[in-house]
Amino acid sequence: MQPLALTMGDPAGIGGELTLRAWHALRARACDFVALDDPQRLAEIGKQIGCDTPIRVVTGIAATGSIFPDALPVLPIPLPVPAVPGHPDKANARAVIEAIERATALAQSGAVRGVVTNPINKAALYDAGFAYPGHTEFLAALTGVSGKEIMMLASPQLRVVPVTVHVSLRDALASLTTDRIAAAARTTHDALRRNFGIAQPRLAIAGLNPHAGEQGALGDEERRIVEPAIAALRHEGIDVSGPWPPDTMFTAAARKRYDAAICMYHDQALIPLKTLDMDHGVNVTLGLPIVRTSPDHGTAYDIAGKGMADPTSLIAAIELAADLTSPAQCGRG
Protein backbone atom coordinates (compact mmCIF):
# COMPACT_ATOMS: atom_id res chain seq x y z
CA MET A 1 0.00 0.00 0.00
CA GLN A 2 1.43 3.36 -1.01
CA PRO A 3 1.93 5.94 1.75
CA LEU A 4 0.43 9.39 1.97
CA ALA A 5 2.60 12.43 1.28
CA LEU A 6 2.76 15.06 4.05
CA THR A 7 4.10 18.50 3.10
CA MET A 8 6.22 20.67 5.40
CA GLY A 9 3.97 23.73 5.52
CA ASP A 10 5.48 27.00 6.70
CA PRO A 11 8.85 26.14 8.32
CA ALA A 12 8.36 28.94 10.86
CA GLY A 13 5.01 27.55 11.97
CA ILE A 14 3.91 24.48 13.89
CA GLY A 15 3.91 22.06 10.93
CA GLY A 16 7.17 20.34 11.88
CA GLU A 17 6.03 19.69 15.44
CA LEU A 18 2.70 18.37 14.18
CA THR A 19 4.48 16.02 11.78
CA LEU A 20 6.59 14.51 14.56
CA ARG A 21 3.68 14.11 16.95
CA ALA A 22 1.49 12.61 14.21
CA TRP A 23 4.14 9.97 13.48
CA HIS A 24 4.30 9.01 17.17
CA ALA A 25 0.50 8.73 17.28
CA LEU A 26 0.12 6.72 14.07
CA ARG A 27 3.24 4.59 13.76
CA ALA A 28 1.67 1.57 15.47
CA ARG A 29 -1.45 1.78 13.31
CA ALA A 30 0.33 1.47 9.96
CA CYS A 31 -1.13 4.72 8.70
CA ASP A 32 1.95 5.33 6.59
CA PHE A 33 3.05 8.75 5.42
CA VAL A 34 6.27 10.20 4.09
CA ALA A 35 7.20 13.75 5.07
CA LEU A 36 8.42 16.11 2.37
CA ASP A 37 10.58 18.25 4.60
CA ASP A 38 14.07 19.18 5.71
CA PRO A 39 15.26 16.26 7.87
CA GLN A 40 17.72 18.41 9.82
CA ARG A 41 14.94 20.86 10.67
CA LEU A 42 12.71 18.04 11.93
CA ALA A 43 15.51 16.59 14.05
CA GLU A 44 16.18 19.98 15.62
CA ILE A 45 12.48 20.51 16.36
CA GLY A 46 12.32 17.10 18.04
CA LYS A 47 15.20 18.01 20.35
CA GLN A 48 13.81 21.47 21.04
CA ILE A 49 10.36 20.32 22.11
CA GLY A 50 11.39 17.04 23.75
CA CYS A 51 9.83 14.85 21.07
CA ASP A 52 12.73 12.59 20.12
CA THR A 53 11.93 11.01 16.76
CA PRO A 54 14.04 8.63 14.67
CA ILE A 55 14.24 10.00 11.14
CA ARG A 56 15.13 8.05 8.02
CA VAL A 57 15.99 9.96 4.84
CA VAL A 58 14.60 8.25 1.75
CA THR A 59 15.23 8.84 -1.94
CA GLY A 60 12.05 7.12 -3.12
CA ILE A 61 8.66 6.00 -1.91
CA ALA A 62 8.81 2.22 -2.29
CA ALA A 63 10.43 1.30 1.02
CA THR A 64 8.52 3.64 3.33
CA GLY A 65 6.02 1.00 4.46
CA SER A 66 8.71 -1.08 6.13
CA ILE A 67 10.39 2.01 7.57
CA PHE A 68 7.34 3.76 9.04
CA PRO A 69 6.81 1.67 12.20
CA ASP A 70 10.38 2.34 13.33
CA ALA A 71 11.27 5.76 11.90
CA LEU A 72 9.72 8.77 10.19
CA PRO A 73 10.54 8.54 6.47
CA VAL A 74 11.53 11.93 5.04
CA LEU A 75 11.89 12.79 1.37
CA PRO A 76 14.35 15.66 1.78
CA ILE A 77 13.61 19.22 0.69
CA PRO A 78 16.44 21.28 2.20
CA LEU A 79 15.75 24.79 3.47
CA PRO A 80 18.14 27.49 2.19
CA VAL A 81 18.25 29.16 5.61
CA PRO A 82 17.47 27.80 9.10
CA ALA A 83 13.85 28.32 10.10
CA VAL A 84 13.18 30.51 13.13
CA PRO A 85 9.91 29.63 14.91
CA GLY A 86 7.37 32.41 14.58
CA HIS A 87 9.37 34.35 12.00
CA PRO A 88 8.71 33.37 8.36
CA ASP A 89 11.59 33.96 5.96
CA LYS A 90 10.94 34.54 2.26
CA ALA A 91 14.23 32.74 1.52
CA ASN A 92 12.47 29.47 2.43
CA ALA A 93 9.34 30.14 0.39
CA ARG A 94 10.53 28.22 -2.67
CA ALA A 95 11.09 25.07 -0.58
CA VAL A 96 7.54 25.30 0.81
CA ILE A 97 6.12 25.52 -2.70
CA GLU A 98 8.37 22.70 -3.90
CA ALA A 99 7.03 20.39 -1.18
CA ILE A 100 3.47 20.97 -2.42
CA GLU A 101 4.45 20.54 -6.06
CA ARG A 102 6.37 17.30 -5.44
CA ALA A 103 3.64 15.82 -3.25
CA THR A 104 1.05 16.58 -5.92
CA ALA A 105 3.19 15.07 -8.66
CA LEU A 106 3.72 11.93 -6.57
CA ALA A 107 -0.04 11.60 -6.09
CA GLN A 108 -0.75 12.11 -9.77
CA SER A 109 1.77 9.42 -10.70
CA GLY A 110 0.30 6.98 -8.17
CA ALA A 111 3.49 6.80 -6.11
CA VAL A 112 1.52 8.07 -3.10
CA ARG A 113 -2.21 7.64 -2.63
CA GLY A 114 -3.02 11.08 -1.34
CA VAL A 115 -1.64 14.39 -0.11
CA VAL A 116 -1.92 15.92 3.37
CA THR A 117 -0.74 19.51 3.65
CA ASN A 118 0.60 21.27 6.72
CA PRO A 119 -0.50 24.91 7.09
CA ILE A 120 1.11 27.63 4.98
CA ASN A 121 1.15 31.42 5.20
CA LYS A 122 0.29 32.66 1.73
CA ALA A 123 1.72 36.14 2.30
CA ALA A 124 5.10 34.59 3.11
CA LEU A 125 5.12 32.87 -0.30
CA TYR A 126 4.20 35.73 -2.61
CA ASP A 127 7.80 36.82 -3.22
CA ALA A 128 8.54 33.31 -4.53
CA GLY A 129 5.84 33.57 -7.17
CA PHE A 130 2.90 32.08 -5.30
CA ALA A 131 -0.12 33.77 -6.86
CA TYR A 132 -3.08 31.83 -5.45
CA PRO A 133 -5.65 32.64 -2.76
CA GLY A 134 -4.78 29.40 -0.96
CA HIS A 135 -3.69 25.76 -1.06
CA THR A 136 -6.97 24.72 -2.69
CA GLU A 137 -6.59 26.90 -5.77
CA PHE A 138 -2.88 26.05 -6.14
CA LEU A 139 -3.60 22.32 -6.09
CA ALA A 140 -6.35 22.78 -8.67
CA ALA A 141 -3.89 24.57 -10.96
CA LEU A 142 -1.23 21.88 -10.45
CA THR A 143 -3.72 19.14 -11.35
CA GLY A 144 -5.27 21.01 -14.28
CA VAL A 145 -8.77 21.48 -12.87
CA SER A 146 -8.81 25.18 -11.98
CA GLY A 147 -12.34 26.36 -11.36
CA LYS A 148 -13.61 22.91 -10.43
CA GLU A 149 -12.13 22.74 -6.93
CA ILE A 150 -14.43 22.80 -3.92
CA MET A 151 -13.39 23.18 -0.27
CA MET A 152 -15.14 20.95 2.25
CA LEU A 153 -14.58 21.20 5.98
CA ALA A 154 -15.42 17.92 7.68
CA SER A 155 -15.62 16.77 11.28
CA PRO A 156 -17.46 13.91 12.99
CA GLN A 157 -20.33 16.31 13.71
CA LEU A 158 -20.67 18.35 10.52
CA ARG A 159 -19.60 18.68 6.89
CA VAL A 160 -19.78 22.11 5.23
CA VAL A 161 -18.99 23.40 1.74
CA PRO A 162 -18.74 27.16 1.09
CA VAL A 163 -19.76 28.16 -2.45
CA THR A 164 -17.52 31.23 -2.33
CA VAL A 165 -14.30 30.98 -0.37
CA HIS A 166 -11.21 33.21 -0.23
CA VAL A 167 -12.70 36.54 -1.26
CA SER A 168 -14.10 39.49 0.65
CA LEU A 169 -17.70 39.27 1.78
CA ARG A 170 -18.63 42.03 -0.68
CA ASP A 171 -17.06 40.10 -3.57
CA ALA A 172 -18.58 36.83 -2.35
CA LEU A 173 -22.09 38.27 -2.54
CA ALA A 174 -21.43 39.80 -5.96
CA SER A 175 -20.10 36.52 -7.37
CA LEU A 176 -22.82 34.23 -5.99
CA THR A 177 -24.86 32.67 -8.81
CA THR A 178 -27.34 29.88 -9.33
CA ASP A 179 -24.81 27.99 -11.44
CA ARG A 180 -22.09 28.22 -8.76
CA ILE A 181 -24.42 26.92 -6.07
CA ALA A 182 -25.55 24.03 -8.27
CA ALA A 183 -21.97 23.17 -9.30
CA ALA A 184 -20.79 23.09 -5.68
CA ALA A 185 -23.71 20.86 -4.71
CA ARG A 186 -23.09 18.45 -7.61
CA THR A 187 -19.39 18.09 -6.76
CA THR A 188 -20.25 17.54 -3.10
CA HIS A 189 -22.92 14.97 -3.96
CA ASP A 190 -20.53 13.01 -6.18
CA ALA A 191 -17.72 13.11 -3.58
CA LEU A 192 -20.00 11.92 -0.78
CA ARG A 193 -21.00 8.93 -2.91
CA ARG A 194 -17.57 8.12 -4.33
CA ASN A 195 -15.22 8.89 -1.43
CA PHE A 196 -17.36 8.91 1.71
CA GLY A 197 -19.47 5.85 0.92
CA ILE A 198 -22.85 7.59 1.28
CA ALA A 199 -25.16 5.97 -1.27
CA GLN A 200 -27.85 8.66 -1.23
CA PRO A 201 -26.37 11.93 0.06
CA ARG A 202 -28.68 14.54 1.56
CA LEU A 203 -27.64 18.15 1.00
CA ALA A 204 -28.93 21.16 2.91
CA ILE A 205 -28.69 24.45 1.01
CA ALA A 206 -28.28 27.51 3.22
CA GLY A 207 -30.03 30.76 2.59
CA LEU A 208 -28.05 33.96 2.28
CA ASN A 209 -30.12 36.44 4.25
CA PRO A 210 -31.43 36.36 7.83
CA HIS A 211 -34.31 33.86 8.10
CA ALA A 212 -33.51 32.81 4.51
CA GLY A 213 -34.96 36.10 3.28
CA GLU A 214 -38.27 35.88 5.16
CA GLN A 215 -40.14 35.30 1.86
CA GLY A 216 -38.48 38.33 0.29
CA ALA A 217 -38.93 40.74 3.17
CA LEU A 218 -35.24 40.55 4.14
CA GLY A 219 -33.77 40.15 0.67
CA ASP A 220 -34.66 38.47 -2.61
CA GLU A 221 -31.45 36.46 -3.26
CA GLU A 222 -33.13 33.27 -2.08
CA ARG A 223 -35.86 33.60 -4.72
CA ARG A 224 -33.59 34.86 -7.50
CA ILE A 225 -30.44 32.76 -6.95
CA VAL A 226 -30.76 29.98 -4.39
CA GLU A 227 -34.19 28.47 -5.10
CA PRO A 228 -33.52 28.03 -8.85
CA ALA A 229 -30.37 26.04 -7.96
CA ILE A 230 -32.37 23.82 -5.64
CA ALA A 231 -34.99 23.24 -8.35
CA ALA A 232 -32.32 22.30 -10.90
CA LEU A 233 -30.64 19.88 -8.51
CA ARG A 234 -33.92 18.20 -7.62
CA HIS A 235 -34.67 17.81 -11.32
CA GLU A 236 -31.36 15.91 -11.61
CA GLY A 237 -32.41 13.56 -8.81
CA ILE A 238 -30.19 15.01 -6.10
CA ASP A 239 -31.67 15.05 -2.60
CA VAL A 240 -31.52 18.72 -1.58
CA SER A 241 -33.48 20.78 0.91
CA GLY A 242 -33.67 24.50 1.58
CA PRO A 243 -33.08 27.33 1.55
CA TRP A 244 -32.43 26.79 5.25
CA PRO A 245 -32.34 29.77 7.66
CA PRO A 246 -28.60 29.98 8.44
CA ASP A 247 -29.15 30.68 12.13
CA THR A 248 -30.97 27.39 12.80
CA MET A 249 -29.56 24.87 10.33
CA PHE A 250 -26.57 23.91 12.49
CA THR A 251 -28.41 22.83 15.64
CA ALA A 252 -28.01 19.22 16.75
CA ALA A 253 -31.52 18.34 15.59
CA ALA A 254 -31.10 20.02 12.21
CA ARG A 255 -27.75 18.33 11.49
CA LYS A 256 -29.41 14.92 11.65
CA ARG A 257 -31.38 15.78 8.51
CA TYR A 258 -28.47 16.18 6.08
CA ASP A 259 -25.02 14.81 5.24
CA ALA A 260 -23.46 18.11 4.17
CA ALA A 261 -24.42 21.77 4.24
CA ILE A 262 -23.84 23.94 1.16
CA CYS A 263 -23.16 27.45 2.45
CA MET A 264 -23.07 30.72 0.58
CA TYR A 265 -19.80 32.16 1.88
CA HIS A 266 -16.69 31.27 3.89
CA ASP A 267 -17.65 32.25 7.43
CA GLN A 268 -21.21 30.97 7.12
CA ALA A 269 -19.66 27.52 6.71
CA LEU A 270 -16.56 27.64 8.89
CA ILE A 271 -17.87 29.37 12.01
CA PRO A 272 -20.29 26.56 12.95
CA LEU A 273 -17.81 23.80 12.13
CA LYS A 274 -14.97 25.35 14.09
CA THR A 275 -17.27 26.15 16.98
CA LEU A 276 -18.56 22.59 17.13
CA ASP A 277 -15.27 20.74 16.71
CA MET A 278 -12.17 22.80 15.96
CA ASP A 279 -9.74 20.05 16.96
CA HIS A 280 -11.13 17.37 14.64
CA GLY A 281 -11.98 19.60 11.68
CA VAL A 282 -10.35 18.60 8.40
CA ASN A 283 -10.11 20.54 5.15
CA VAL A 284 -10.86 18.26 2.17
CA THR A 285 -10.48 19.49 -1.40
CA LEU A 286 -13.22 18.08 -3.63
CA GLY A 287 -13.08 18.15 -7.42
CA LEU A 288 -9.39 17.20 -7.72
CA PRO A 289 -8.13 14.04 -9.43
CA ILE A 290 -6.20 13.29 -6.22
CA VAL A 291 -7.14 13.08 -2.53
CA ARG A 292 -6.02 16.07 -0.47
CA THR A 293 -6.72 16.90 3.16
CA SER A 294 -5.26 19.31 5.69
CA PRO A 295 -5.76 20.37 9.30
CA ASP A 296 -8.35 23.07 9.85
CA HIS A 297 -6.05 25.68 11.39
CA GLY A 298 -3.18 27.95 10.51
CA THR A 299 0.54 28.25 11.15
CA ALA A 300 0.14 29.33 14.81
CA TYR A 301 3.32 31.42 14.87
CA ASP A 302 2.61 32.45 18.46
CA ILE A 303 3.22 28.94 19.80
CA ALA A 304 5.70 27.64 17.21
CA GLY A 305 8.76 26.04 18.79
CA LYS A 306 7.23 25.94 22.28
CA GLY A 307 6.05 22.32 22.29
CA MET A 308 2.42 23.41 22.68
CA ALA A 309 0.98 22.50 19.27
CA ASP A 310 -1.95 20.07 19.30
CA PRO A 311 -1.65 17.47 16.50
CA THR A 312 -5.29 16.34 16.72
CA SER A 313 -6.44 18.06 13.52
CA LEU A 314 -3.43 16.86 11.50
CA ILE A 315 -3.93 13.31 12.75
CA ALA A 316 -7.59 13.55 11.74
CA ALA A 317 -6.53 14.82 8.30
CA ILE A 318 -4.12 11.90 7.84
CA GLU A 319 -6.73 9.40 9.00
CA LEU A 320 -9.38 10.84 6.70
CA ALA A 321 -7.03 10.82 3.70
CA ALA A 322 -6.26 7.17 4.46
CA ASP A 323 -9.96 6.35 4.76
CA LEU A 324 -10.78 8.10 1.49
CA THR A 325 -8.16 6.05 -0.34
CA SER A 326 -8.37 2.77 1.57
CA PRO A 327 -11.20 2.39 4.11
CA ALA A 328 -10.22 1.24 7.61
CA GLN A 329 -6.49 1.61 6.84
CA CYS A 330 -6.00 3.55 10.07
CA GLY A 331 -8.63 1.69 12.00
CA ARG A 332 -11.36 4.31 11.63
CA GLY A 333 -13.67 2.16 9.46
N, C-alpha and C positions, 0 to 999 in steps of 0.2 A: 504494500500500500504506500503510495507516494505521501510525503509529508505536506504540511502546509508551509507557506513562506510567510515569515513575520518581518516586517520592515522596521528600521531603526526609529523612525519618527524624528522629532527634533532632538539633536544630541544634548541640548541644554535643558531639556525637559525631563519628565519622569519615565520616558519610554524604556530606557535601559534597565532601570530598577524593576519596572513591570515585567520585562522580558525574563529577568532572572527569577523573580518570584513565581511567574507563571510556569517556568520549567520545573521548579521545585514542587509545585502543586500538581503538575500533570505527568511527571516522568513515570510514575508507577502505573498510570492508566493508558500508556501507549498512545497518547494523543500527540503524535509526532509533529514537530515543527522545526524548521531551520531558520535561524535568525540571520538576516542580511544586515550586518552591522560591523563595527570595528571591534575585533576581539580584545584588543588592549584596553579600549574604553570600558567594555563590559567587565573585564577582570578588575579594573580599578574601581568601578562602581561597587562590585561585590565586596571588595576590601573596605571601602569607605562606609558602607551601610551595614556591614556585618552579615552579608549574605554570600558566604563562600560558595562558589559555583565552579565545578570543573567545566572547562571550555575546550572543545575540540574543533580546530579549524579544518574545514573541508573544502575541496576544490570542485566537488560535484554533489549531486543530490542522492545518488544511488545507495550509498552506505549509511544514510542518516538513521534509518530504522533501527539498525543494530547499535548505533551510537547513543541514541536518545535516552535510553534508560539510565545510562551511566554518566553522560556528559551532554552539555548543550552544544549541538552542532552549529557552527557559525560559518556562513559563506562571507568571506571578508570584504568589506568596503571601507578602506582606511579613511580616516578623517585627516584633512590637510593640517589642521591645528587642533590642539587639545580642547575638548569641550569643557566649558565652565558652567556648572549648574546654575540655572536662572538667568544666564546671559547669552542669548543666541548670537552666533557669529556668522556673518554672511559668507565667510571663507569656507564654511562647512555646508553651505546650501546645496552645492552641486552633488555632494555625497548623499544627502537626504533624497534628492530627486532621483539619483541613480538607483538607490535601494528600491524605490517604487517602480521604476522602469524595469529593473531586472526581475523583480518579483512578478510583475505582470507578464513579462515575456516567458518566464518559467511556467506560469499557469497556462498561458496560451499554447505552449508547446506540449503540455501534459506532464512536464517534469515534476510539478507540484500540483496538488488538486484544488488549491484555493489560496487566496491571499488575505492575510490579516495585517492591518496597518496600525502602527502606533501613531499617536497624535503628532501633527505638524503645526507650525505657526506659518501661515501663508505669507504674512508680511516679511518674515525672515528669509523667504525664498525668492522674492521678486527680483532682487538684483542678479539672481542666477538664471533669469529667464522664465520663471514660473509665472504663467499668465492666466491662471484659472481661479474661479471663486473658491474651490476646495478640492479635496481628494476625489470626490465623486465625479466632478467634471473632467479632471485630469485622467482618471482611469477610463472614462468613456472615450476620450480622445485617443488614448493609447490603444484601445481595443477597437477603434473605428466605429463607434456607435454614438457619437455625440448627438445630443438631443433626445436620445431614447432612455437615458439613465434616470432612475427613480431612487430616491433615498427613503428607506424604511427604517424606523427606529422600533426595535422589538425588545420586549421583556416578557417574563412569564405572565404578567398581568395585562399587557396591552401591546398592540402593534399599531403604529401610526405611519401615514405617508403624507407628507406635505406636497401639495401640487406645485407651489412656488417655494423656492428654498433660499438661496443666498443672495437675496436682493433686499432693498429697503422695503418697508411696508407700503409706502406710496407706489413704488414700482411693482410690487407684488399685486396690488389691487388693479393696477392698470393693465397688467399682463394676464390676468385671470380670464380664461375663455372656456366655453363649453367643450371645445375639442381637447384642451389641456386636461380638464377634469376627467373626461372620458378616457383619454390615453393613459393617465396615471392609474385609473381604476382597472383598465384592461391589463396593464403590466402587473399590477398587484394581484389580480385574480389569477393570472397565469402562473405567477411565482408561487402563490399559496398552494396551487395544485401540484406544480412540478417539483418544487423544492421542499415545501413544508408538509406535504402529504395530506392536504385537506381536499377531499374529493369535491365538495360543493361549498366553496368559500362564500361567506356572507360579508358584504361590505356596507359600512355605514358612511354616508356622505354628509359631511358637516355643512351647515349653512355658513354664510359669511357674516351676516349682521346679527345683532342681539336678537334673541328669540327667533332666529332664522328668518328675520325680516318682518315678523308679525303680520303676515299676509300683505306685505307691501307697505305697511305703515312705517317701518323702520328701515326701508331700503328695498329696492326692486331687483337686486342682483340675484336673489334666489329664483325669482320667476324668469328673468332674462337669461341667466347663465347656468345656474346649478340644476334647476329642474329639467331643462332640455337634455343635459348630460345623463341624468338619471333615466329619463325616458328612452334615450338611445341605448343605454346599457341593458335595460330590461328587455328591449326589443331583441337584443343579441343573446338573451337567455342568462345574463349575469344576475345574481341575486344581490340587489342593492336596495337600500332603504334611505329615506331622507327627503329633503334636507333636515338634519337633526339640529336642534338648538345647541350651539356649542357649549353653553354653560351647564347642560345636564347630560350630555352624551357620554361623559367619562365616569359617571357614578358606577359603583359596583354592580348594581342591577342592570344598568344600561349596557355595560361591557359584555354581559352574558349573551347579548343578542347579536353580536357580530364578531368576525374574526380579525378584521382590520378596519381602522377608521381612515378615510380619505379626507384630509384637512386642507383648508384653502391657503394657508401660509405657515411659515416656519414655526413661529411661537405657538400658534393654535395647536400644533401637533406636539411640539417638544415639551411645553410646560407641563401638561398632564403626565406624560410618560416619565419625565425626570422627577416630578413630584411623587409619583407612585413608587418608582423603583429606580433611582439614579444608579445604584451600584450594579444592577444586573442589566441595565440598558445596553443594547448592541445596535450599532449602525450597520445596516445591510444594504448594499447597493443592488437594486433590481435593474433588469434590462441589459446587463453586461453578459458577454459570452463566458465569463469566468465567475466564480464565487468570490465575493469580497465582503469582509466584515471588519469592524473596528470598535474599540471601546467608545462609549458615549460620553467622553469628556475631553478636555484639552490638555495642554502641555504642563499645566500646574507648575509654572516657574517658581512660585513662592515656596514650594516644598521640595523642589528638586534637590537631590543630593543629601537629604536629611533622613532618609530611611522611613519616611512617613507615607509613601504612596501605597494606595490600596489596589491590589491587582485584580479585584473581583470582576470588574467590567472587561478587562482584557481576557481573563480566563473564560468568561462567558462568551466573548467574541470568538475565541479559539474553539470552544466546544460547539458553538453554533455552526461555525464554518465546517467543522468535522461532521456534524450531523447532516448538514446540507449536501455534503459530498459522499458520506458513507454513514447512514443511520446507525446509532448506538456505538460508533467508534470510541467515543470517550465515555461511554456508559450512561448517557443521558436518555437514550431510547427515542 
